[in-house]
Amino acid sequence: MKTRIIAALAATLAASPVAAADLSYGNSYGYAPAAAAPASWTGFYVGGNIGYGWGSAGADSPKGFLGGLQAGYNLQMAGSPIVLGLETDFDWAGMNDGNYSQDYIGTVRARAGFAFDRVLIYGTAGFAYGKGSYQVFGLSNSQTSYGWALGAGAEYAIDRNWSARAEYMYVDLGNSTYGTWVGPTNVSYDTSVLRAGVNYRF
């Protein structure tokens, strides 16, 4: 499991806006100057995201698309590339397989990263929650579960207000007991999520 998480983190950073970002903003080739970069990453932001998740729920392997909203606050230390923040998000999910389906996932996480002008590379960790449904012989039972989330990503400032980002997040929601025709069934759920999103920064 640890090897899978590390590999996914590395893949996310490699495919992130960092790969496309040009950290040199000279005009030596005669092109028009790029849109003004933010003076600081400090401030509130709101945005949306869409992505794909895959994981395990007992003997099932639910997977599918998800999407939702996020909001947060960043604080960049004066004269430093260090950026600290807090973010919450909520995603409606369409991940299912066999008897299990995940209805939604939400998190409240701390973020910490380094800013390289327009590019912010960050790690994130915190509290997670979600609602899952388990169905056996026509009887469906839903439970809300709680756990933790861990991830990393990169964000690229398009201009002073808009930014785009890509991130990987691993979510573990622990065990939940679902009522079925054959008696209580204990199901553990974890998932990996790859998401892309945009933020408007105030």
C-alpha positions as CSV (number, residue, x, y, z in Angstrom):
1,M,0.0,0.0,0.0
2,K,2.8,2.4,0.9
3,T,4.6,1.8,-2.4
4,R,1.3,2.5,-4.3
5,I,0.8,5.8,-2.4
6,I,4.4,7.0,-3.1
7,A,4.1,6.1,-6.7
8,A,0.9,8.0,-7.1
9,L,2.3,11.0,-5.4
10,A,5.3,11.0,-7.7
11,A,3.0,10.6,-10.8
12,T,0.9,13.5,-9.7
13,L,3.8,15.9,-9.3
14,A,5.3,14.8,-12.6
15,A,2.0,15.5,-14.4
16,S,1.2,18.7,-12.5
17,P,1.3,22.3,-13.8
18,V,5.0,22.3,-12.7
19,A,5.8,20.3,-15.9
20,A,4.3,23.0,-18.0
21,A,5.4,26.1,-16.1
22,D,8.1,28.3,-17.4
23,L,9.8,29.9,-14.4
24,S,11.6,32.4,-16.6
25,Y,9.4,35.4,-17.5
26,G,11.7,37.2,-19.8
27,N,10.5,38.6,-23.2
28,S,13.6,37.6,-25.2
29,Y,11.6,35.9,-27.9
30,G,9.4,38.9,-28.7
31,Y,6.2,37.5,-27.1
32,A,3.7,39.6,-25.2
33,P,4.5,39.7,-21.4
34,A,2.7,37.0,-19.4
35,A,-0.2,38.0,-17.1
36,A,0.9,39.5,-13.9
37,A,1.9,36.9,-11.3
38,P,0.6,37.1,-7.7
39,A,2.7,39.2,-5.3
40,S,1.9,36.6,-2.7
41,W,-0.2,33.4,-2.3
42,T,-1.8,34.8,0.9
43,G,-5.6,35.1,0.9
44,F,-8.9,33.2,0.7
45,Y,-9.9,31.2,-2.3
46,V,-12.8,29.1,-3.6
47,G,-12.9,26.7,-6.5
48,G,-14.1,23.5,-8.1
49,N,-12.5,20.2,-9.0
50,I,-13.1,17.0,-11.0
51,G,-11.3,13.7,-10.8
52,Y,-11.2,9.9,-10.7
53,G,-11.0,7.6,-7.6
54,W,-10.3,3.9,-7.1
55,G,-10.0,1.9,-3.9
56,S,-11.2,-1.1,-1.9
57,A,-14.3,-1.8,0.2
58,G,-14.0,-5.3,1.6
59,A,-14.0,-7.7,-1.4
60,D,-15.2,-4.9,-3.8
61,S,-13.1,-2.4,-5.7
62,P,-15.2,0.7,-6.2
63,K,-14.0,3.2,-8.8
64,G,-15.4,6.1,-10.8
65,F,-15.6,9.8,-11.2
66,L,-16.1,12.5,-8.6
67,G,-16.3,16.2,-8.5
68,G,-17.1,19.1,-6.2
69,L,-16.0,22.3,-4.5
70,Q,-13.2,23.5,-2.3
71,A,-12.4,26.6,-0.2
72,G,-9.5,27.6,1.9
73,Y,-6.9,30.2,3.1
74,N,-3.2,30.5,2.4
75,L,-0.6,32.4,4.4
76,Q,2.8,33.0,2.8
77,M,5.5,34.0,5.2
78,A,6.9,37.5,4.6
79,G,10.1,37.2,2.5
80,S,9.8,33.4,2.4
81,P,8.7,30.8,-0.1
82,I,6.9,28.9,2.7
83,V,3.1,28.8,2.3
84,L,0.8,27.4,5.1
85,G,-2.9,26.9,4.7
86,L,-6.2,25.3,5.6
87,E,-8.6,23.8,3.1
88,T,-12.0,22.0,3.1
89,D,-13.6,20.3,0.2
90,F,-16.7,18.2,-0.6
91,D,-17.0,15.9,-3.6
92,W,-20.0,14.0,-4.9
93,A,-18.8,10.5,-5.9
94,G,-19.9,7.9,-8.4
95,M,-17.5,5.2,-7.3
96,N,-19.0,1.7,-7.1
97,D,-18.4,-2.0,-7.5
98,G,-20.3,-5.1,-6.5
99,N,-22.2,-4.5,-3.3
100,Y,-20.6,-1.2,-2.4
101,S,-20.9,2.4,-3.7
102,Q,-19.4,5.7,-2.3
103,D,-21.8,8.6,-2.3
104,Y,-19.6,11.4,-1.3
105,I,-16.2,12.3,0.3
106,G,-15.2,15.4,2.2
107,T,-12.1,16.6,4.0
108,V,-10.7,19.3,6.3
109,R,-6.9,19.5,5.8
110,A,-3.8,21.5,6.6
111,R,-1.6,22.4,3.7
112,A,2.1,23.3,3.7
113,G,4.2,24.1,0.6
114,F,6.9,26.1,-1.2
115,A,6.2,28.8,-3.7
116,F,8.4,29.3,-6.8
117,D,6.9,32.5,-8.1
118,R,3.8,31.2,-10.0
119,V,4.2,27.6,-8.9
120,L,3.2,26.3,-5.5
121,I,4.1,22.7,-4.5
122,Y,2.4,21.4,-1.4
123,G,1.6,18.5,0.9
124,T,-1.6,18.1,2.7
125,A,-3.1,16.0,5.6
126,G,-6.1,16.0,7.8
127,F,-9.6,14.8,8.6
128,A,-11.8,12.9,6.1
129,Y,-15.4,11.8,6.1
130,G,-17.7,10.1,3.6
131,K,-21.0,8.2,3.0
132,G,-21.0,4.7,1.6
133,S,-23.9,2.4,0.7
134,Y,-23.8,-1.4,0.9
135,Q,-26.5,-3.6,-0.8
136,V,-27.1,-7.3,-0.5
137,F,-30.2,-9.1,-2.0
138,G,-32.0,-5.8,-2.5
139,L,-31.4,-4.4,1.0
140,S,-29.4,-1.2,0.9
141,N,-27.8,0.3,4.0
142,S,-25.9,3.6,4.2
143,Q,-23.3,4.7,6.7
144,T,-21.2,7.8,7.3
145,S,-17.6,7.0,8.1
146,Y,-14.7,9.1,9.4
147,G,-10.9,8.8,8.9
148,W,-7.9,10.7,7.5
149,A,-6.5,12.0,4.2
150,L,-2.9,12.4,3.0
151,G,-1.8,13.9,-0.3
152,A,0.3,16.2,-2.4
153,G,-0.1,18.5,-5.4
154,A,1.0,21.5,-7.4
155,E,-0.8,24.8,-8.2
156,Y,0.0,27.2,-11.0
157,A,-1.0,30.9,-10.8
158,I,-2.5,31.9,-14.2
159,D,-2.8,35.5,-13.1
160,R,-3.4,37.4,-9.8
161,N,-6.7,35.8,-9.2
162,W,-7.0,32.5,-11.1
163,S,-5.0,29.4,-10.5
164,A,-5.1,25.7,-11.7
165,R,-3.9,22.7,-9.9
166,A,-3.5,18.9,-9.9
167,E,-3.3,16.7,-6.8
168,Y,-3.3,13.2,-5.5
169,M,-5.0,12.2,-2.2
170,Y,-5.2,9.0,-0.3
171,V,-8.3,8.6,1.9
172,D,-8.8,6.0,4.6
173,L,-12.3,5.9,6.2
174,G,-11.8,3.0,8.4
175,N,-14.4,0.3,9.2
176,S,-18.2,0.6,9.1
177,T,-20.9,-1.9,9.9
178,Y,-23.8,-2.3,7.4
179,G,-27.0,-4.1,8.1
180,T,-27.9,-6.8,5.5
181,W,-30.3,-9.8,5.1
182,V,-27.4,-12.0,6.3
183,G,-26.7,-10.0,9.4
184,P,-24.3,-7.1,10.1
185,T,-21.4,-6.8,7.7
186,N,-18.2,-5.0,8.6
187,V,-16.6,-3.2,5.6
188,S,-13.3,-1.2,5.6
189,Y,-13.0,1.5,2.9
190,D,-10.0,3.3,1.4
191,T,-9.5,5.1,-1.9
192,S,-7.0,7.0,-4.0
193,V,-8.1,10.1,-5.8
194,L,-6.5,12.1,-8.7
195,R,-8.1,15.5,-9.1
196,A,-7.7,18.6,-11.3
197,G,-9.2,21.9,-10.3
198,V,-9.3,25.7,-10.6
199,N,-9.4,28.3,-7.8
200,Y,-10.4,32.0,-7.7
201,R,-8.2,33.8,-5.1
202,F,-9.4,36.9,-3.5
